[in-house]
Amino acid sequence: MKKAKLRILIADSQELFRNQLQEQLLTMQEILFTDYAKDHDETIYKIIEIVPDAIFVDSKLADICLPNCLEILKDNNLETSVVLTSEDRNDALKAIKHGIYDFLLKPFGIEKLQQIINKFQERKQNQLQSRLNKILEKSPGETRIRINSRNSYVLANPDQIVYCKSERQYTDVHLNDGSVELASITLLKAEELLSPYNFVRINRGYLINPKYLREIDRNKNVCTLVVNGNDIDLEFSRKQIKSLIASNLF
């Protein structure tokens, strides 16, 4: 699953600040789009219209906007993040009063803004993962495992995995459609993850799915995997291949 991008609503009566914040946000790869509201009524309308992932609310609108905004979010089960922005650091207490624990002191730089956006994106990703897990728990039949990569993850049936190749602290996961996923785990961790599905370590660098194994050439120390009519030859250690044969998987 790719990382989710964010829909941002800026609720602020100051046009200069809205424009500056929009410009900064639109330079970030985590942002899908931004919109703005100048007052209470427009803020309520935009929440209903675009269902933002996060709202930047200026402290001058907070007392009027926040109670109604938070009520709408709660009533509609919206998991929208809210951050209060202000030129007065004492307004952080105002945020806490409304149950908001994200606060940005104006003027804030791109680094502070990036930190809060990263936090919101991670929060949204966790929300999506939680929903996905609930769906998978209710889905009978197919077994799928999660393969974490640097920036996202994929869900794969173990039968789709042909072999895994060590890349130092990472692992290349080769799938039967020809694609390769770079997993952010070592081959040892991959072996632990896939051992319940009878995957076998053939040497220090490779872990294979015996379902794709067609031939073992003991003279050349090579085993042949077949995927969609294509042969893949991999070297094996004699010690490991003995374990494979003894396991009655081939």
N, C-alpha and C positions, 0 to 999 in steps of 0.2 A: 504494500500500500504506500503510495506517495504521500509526502507530507501535505496536509491540508493547508490551503491558502485562506487568508482571512478577509472578511468583509468588515470594514471599519466605518463607524459613524462618529463624526465630530460634532458635538453639541456645544457651540460657543458663539456668543454674540459679537465677538471681535473678528471682523473680516480679515484683517492682516494676519492674525494668529491662525485662523482656519486655513488660509491659503498657504502659509508657511508649513503648517503641519501636513497638509495634503501633499505638498511637494516632497517633503521628507519621506513620507510613507510610500509614495509611489516609486521611490528609488529602491525599495526593498523587495526582494524576491518573494517574501512571505505574504505579500499583500495581493489580494485578488482585485479589489476596488475600494474606493473611499467615497463617502457622501457626507453632507453636512446639514446641520439644522441651526437656525439662528435663535429660536425661542422654544418655549415649552411645547406649544401645540405642534410645531413642526417636528420636534424631537419625537413626540409620541407617534405622529404619523409615519415618520421614517423607520421607527422600530418595527411597526406593523408591516410596512411596505417591503423593507429589504432584509429584515431579520438579521441584524448585524452579529458578528462573532464577538466584537468588542466595541465599547462606546467610550470616547474621551469626553467627559463632562466638565465644563468650566465651573468653578466654585460659585460664580455669580448666578448661575442657573440652578445650582444644586438644590437649594431649599425648595424651589418651586418644582423642578424637574424630577429629582431623584425619587421622592416617594411614589409618584405615579409610574415612573419608568420601572422601578423595581417591582411594583405590584403587577404591571403588565408582564414582565419577564417571568415572574413567579406563576401567575395565573395560566400562562401559555407554556409552562415547562421549558422555557428557553434558557439555554446554558451560556448566556452572553456574559462576557467579562466586562467590568466597568472600572474605569480609572478616573479619579478626580484630578483636575489640573488647576493650579492656582499660582498667583504671584506671592502669596502669603503662606509661609510654611506652617503657620498655626492652623490653617484649614485642613491639615492632615487629621486633626481631631474631628472635624466636620465629616470627613470621609468615614472614619471609624464609627461615628454616631449613626451613620446610615448603613453600617455593615459592609463598608467597602475598605479593602486593605491595600489597594494599589493607589499610589499618589505620585504625581509628578510636579515638581516645583518649576514654574516658569521663570525665566526662559530655560529650557533644557536642550542639551545637545543631542546629536544623532546617536551617540553611544548609549545614553540613558534611554532614548526611545527604542533603540534596537533591543536592549535588555528586556524592556516590557513587552515588546512584540514577540520576542523569543519565548517569553513566559506564557503569553496568550496562545501562541501556536502549540506549545507543548501541552497546554491545558486542553486545547481542542483535540489534539491528537489522542490524548488519553480518553477523552469523551467518546471519540469515534471508535477507539479500540474496545472500550467497555461495551458499546452497543454491538460491535462485531462479535465479541466473545459471547454475548447473550444469544445472538443469532446462531452462532456455531454450536452452542450448547443445545439448542432446540433442533438442530439439523441432524437427522439420523443418517446412518450409513457411512459416507465417505470419511476417511481419516485424513486430516491435514495437519501439517506441522508448520510452525512459524520460523522463517529464515530471516534473521535480522541483518540488514546491510548498514552502511554508514549513515544513510539519510532516510531510509524507510525500511520496509520489510515486505516479503511475499508469503503467501500461504500456498503450500505445495503438498500434494499427495506424495508420500514416500515412494510410491510406484513410479512417479514422474522423474525421480532423481536417478541418474545413470551412475554417476560417480562423483566423488569430491576430491579436489586436489589442494594440497597445502600451499599456502602463499604466506609463509612466516606466521604472523599473528592473525591472518585472515584465511579464508577457505573459499576457493572457487567451487560453486555447486553447479554441475552440468546437468541440465534437464533434457528430457527426451524430445523436446521441440527444438533443440539446438541452441537454446538460450543459456547464458551463464550468469549466475547471480554471485556477487562477491559478498560472502557472509562475514560479519564482524565477530567471528569466533575462530579458535584454533581447530586444527583437524582432530585433535584429541576430544575437544568439546563436541564436534560434529559426530564423532564416533559414539560418544555417550548418548547423544540425542537420537542417533539412528540405529543403535544396536538392537532395540526391541523389534526392528523391522528386518533383522538378519543381515544388515550391511557388514562387510568384512574388510578389514585392513589388509592390503596385499603387500605393502611396504611402508616405509616411513612417510611417504608423501601422498599415498592414494588410499581411498576408501571406496569400495565398489558395491553396487547392488547386484547380487548373484542372479537376479531374474534376467539380467541382460548378458550373462556370461555364456558364451557358446563353446569355447575351447580353451584348454590349458596345454601349452607346449612346454614340457619339462626340459627338453633339450635346450631351448632358447630362453627359458625362464620368462615366457611371455603368456599372458592370458588375453583372450580376444572377447570384447564386448560387441554386441550387435544392436544398433539402434536405427530403426527405419531403413534397414537394408545396408547400412554403412558399418564397416568394421572399425573398431577402436582397439589398438594393441597397446597394452600396458605391461611394463616389467613387474615381476613379483619376486619376493624373497622366498626361498625354499621353505623356510620356517613358517612363514605365514600361509603359504599355499597348502602345507600339510594340515594346518588348522582348518582351512576351507574344506578340504576333502573329508577330513574327519568329522566335520559338522553335518555331513550328508546333505549339504546345500547344493552340491554339484555332483 
